[in-house]
Amino acid sequence: MAYVSLILGRVGKAVIVLLAILVFNFFLIHAAPGDPAAVMAGEAGATDQQFLDDLRERFGLDQPLPVQLWRYMSGVLQLDFGYSYRQQMPVLDLILERLPATLLLTGAAFCISLLFGIIAGALAAMRAKRPSGSIIMGLALLFYATPLYWVAMMAVLVFSVTLDWLPAYGYSTVGADYTGLAHVGDVAVHLILPALTLGLFFMAVYTRMTRTSMLSVSQQDFVKTARAKGLAPGVIQRRHILRNALLPIITLAGLQAGQMVGGAVLTETVFAWPGIGRLMYEALMQRDYNLLLGIFFFCALLVILFNMLTDVIYRLADPRIKQGAT
Amino acid sequence: MNFFKRFAQNRGALVGLVILGLVVLLALLAPFLYPDSPWRMVQRPFLAPGEVSGFWLGTDVMGRDVAAGLAHGAWVSLLIGLISTVVALAIGVPLGALAGYFGGKVDDALMRFTEFFQTIPNFALAIVLVAIMEPSTFSIVLAIAIVSWPPVARLVRGEFLSIKHREYVEAARLVGQTHRDIIIKQILPNTLSPVIVLASLMVATAILLESSLSFLGLGDPDTMSWGYMIGAARTVMRQAWWLSVIPGVAILLTVLALNLVGEGLDDALNPQLARAR
C-alpha cells in the first residue's frame, strides 16, 4: 500500500511538471519572432494576407491568449502535437518513428557509462595512493573536459576514416536489407561508436562520483569494525564499501539521464543516427518550431520517466528510506 | 598556511592556471595579432598547417585563417563563459538565499521552482531557448544562465540553512538588524568560498555549452567561435582533419584548465575538506 501511494505521489508530481512544461512551451511559441501563423505561412511558402488571416482563424490565433492556451493544452492531452509543415507529417508520428533509435542509443550509452564508470571509480578509490589510481582520475578529468561532439568526430576520424574498422554513420548498412540476426549484428556494429562516444563523458562523471563516494564510506565506523574483525581488505572493499557507495550513485545517475538525452542531439547529429536528437537538429535547421517544441516535451517526458524509475529502484535497493520521508 | 600556498600545493591547479593564462593572453591579444576580421578570406582554402608561411594553422573551407579564428574564438568563449556564469549567479544566489533564510513556504515554493528547472533536460532547453530567441550573444548568454542557475540556488540554500542559526547571526538579529542586512552583511559573505569554487566549474560548463550550441549552428552569426569552426569542418573531416582537431583541442585545454583551477580553489578555500580526502 505504501508503495502504491508513493508511486501515485510521484506520478502526480510528474504530471504537474509536464503541465508546467506545456505552459512554458506555449509561451515560447508566442515569444518566437512573428506569430505562429506567420511562421506556418512561411513554412508553407505562402505570403498573402488572406491566407494569413485564414490560418489565424483556423488555428484560433485571433482568440484571447487563455483560450489559445486551453486549446493547445487540450490538443496535447489528445496527443495532438501539431503538424510539421516542413516534413508534411504530424509531429507525434515523426517523433514516435524516431524514438526507438534514441532509446537504443541512450540506453546503451547509459549502461556502458554506468558499468565502466563504477569499475573505474572503484579501482581508483582502492588505489587512491598509487599511480594507477591517479592515471584513472587523470583520464576521467580529461574526458570530463572534452566536448561530446568533438570526441564523436575524432572517433570517426580514427576508427572509420583511418582504420576503417567501424561504420561512420547511420543506423544500418544502406541497401543491405539484412533480416533476423544479421540485422541485429549490423545495427550493433553501427551502435558501437555513437554509444561509446556518448557514454564517455558520463563514464567520467560516474568514475569521479564512485571514487568520492567510496572514499567517504570507507571513513565510516562499520568499515572500521569490519577491519577490526580481520576481514580481508578485498572483501571489505567489495561487500562493505562498494555496496554502500553505490546508493547515492543511483540517484545521481537518474539526474544525469537528462543530460544524456541532450547529449544525444550532438551524437546523433555527428553520426546521422536516426533518432529524435537528429530530428531536433533538422527541426532547428528548418526553424520548425512545432516539431522542436514537441521533441522538447518528449525529452522532458523521458527524463521524468527515468527519474521515477531510478527513484523506485533506489527505494527497493535501500529499505532504510522510509516512504513519505521526502 | 595562506591561500596561495595551499593553491600552489595542488600541481594540477598550477598547470591549469598557466594554460588558462595563455588562453586569456591569446584572447586579449587577438585584436592586435589578427586585426582583420577572422571571417575574411585571406588565402587559398584547405591549406594544411605550415603549408604556406604566415598561416601556421592552415586555412579553412573558405580560405579563412584558422589561427585568426582560434584567437578571436578564445575571446568569445571566455567572455560568454564568464558573463553567463555571472548572470546564473545573479539568479541563483538570491533565490537560494531567500529560500534558505526564510524557510517554510518561501523555501517550498522556491525549491519547487528550482526542481522544475532541474528536471528539464539542460541542453535541450538551451537549444529551444536560443532557437526561439534567434541566435545572438545575448540569447546564448541568457539561455546558458537559465539552464545553469539551479545548482547555485541549491548550494546557497544549503549554506544559509547551516549558517542561519549560528550565534553571530542570532546576535545580529538581537541587536535589531533588518533581514536584508543579516542576509547580505552577515550570512552571504560566509557562503562565498563554495560559491567561488562552483562558479569556476560553471565557467567551464558554460564554455562547453556555448561551443555545443555553435556547433549546431546556433552561435551568434557575427562572432567567430570554436564550436562554429568545428561544426563547419564536420563535412570536410576526411579532407581536412586539422580544421576540426585544432579548435577541439583549444576547447579541451580551456575547459580542462578551468576544472583544474576549480579543484585547486576548492583545496585552497576549504582546507578541512581537502585534508579529509
HADDOCK unambig.tbl for C-alpha pairs under 7 A between the chains (distance, minus, plus):
assign (segid A and resid 17 and name CA) (segid B and resid 116 and name CA) 6.48 0.50 0.50
assign (segid A and resid 28 and name CA) (segid B and resid 132 and name CA) 6.96 0.50 0.50
assign (segid A and resid 32 and name CA) (segid B and resid 132 and name CA) 5.00 0.50 0.50
assign (segid A and resid 32 and name CA) (segid B and resid 133 and name CA) 6.36 0.50 0.50
assign (segid A and resid 142 and name CA) (segid B and resid 256 and name CA) 6.64 0.50 0.50
assign (segid A and resid 145 and name CA) (segid B and resid 252 and name CA) 5.62 0.50 0.50
assign (segid A and resid 145 and name CA) (segid B and resid 255 and name CA) 5.36 0.50 0.50
assign (segid A and resid 145 and name CA) (segid B and resid 256 and name CA) 5.14 0.50 0.50
assign (segid A and resid 146 and name CA) (segid B and resid 252 and name CA) 5.08 0.50 0.50
assign (segid A and resid 147 and name CA) (segid B and resid 208 and name CA) 6.25 0.50 0.50
assign (segid A and resid 147 and name CA) (segid B and resid 252 and name CA) 6.95 0.50 0.50
assign (segid A and resid 150 and name CA) (segid B and resid 248 and name CA) 6.24 0.50 0.50
assign (segid A and resid 161 and name CA) (segid B and resid 238 and name CA) 6.89 0.50 0.50
assign (segid A and resid 258 and name CA) (segid B and resid 121 and name CA) 4.74 0.50 0.50
assign (segid A and resid 259 and name CA) (segid B and resid 121 and name CA) 5.86 0.50 0.50
assign (segid A and resid 259 and name CA) (segid B and resid 122 and name CA) 6.34 0.50 0.50
assign (segid A and resid 259 and name CA) (segid B and resid 123 and name CA) 6.87 0.50 0.50
assign (segid A and resid 262 and name CA) (segid B and resid 121 and name CA) 6.26 0.50 0.50
assign (segid A and resid 262 and name CA) (segid B and resid 122 and name CA) 6.84 0.50 0.50
assign (segid A and resid 262 and name CA) (segid B and resid 123 and name CA) 4.94 0.50 0.50
assign (segid A and resid 262 and name CA) (segid B and resid 124 and name CA) 5.21 0.50 0.50
assign (segid A and resid 284 and name CA) (segid B and resid 131 and name CA) 6.92 0.50 0.50
assign (segid A and resid 296 and name CA) (segid B and resid 124 and name CA) 6.33 0.50 0.50
assign (segid A and resid 299 and name CA) (segid B and resid 121 and name CA) 6.87 0.50 0.50
assign (segid A and resid 300 and name CA) (segid B and resid 120 and name CA) 5.41 0.50 0.50
assign (segid A and resid 300 and name CA) (segid B and resid 121 and name CA) 6.12 0.50 0.50
assign (segid A and resid 304 and name CA) (segid B and resid 119 and name CA) 6.97 0.50 0.50
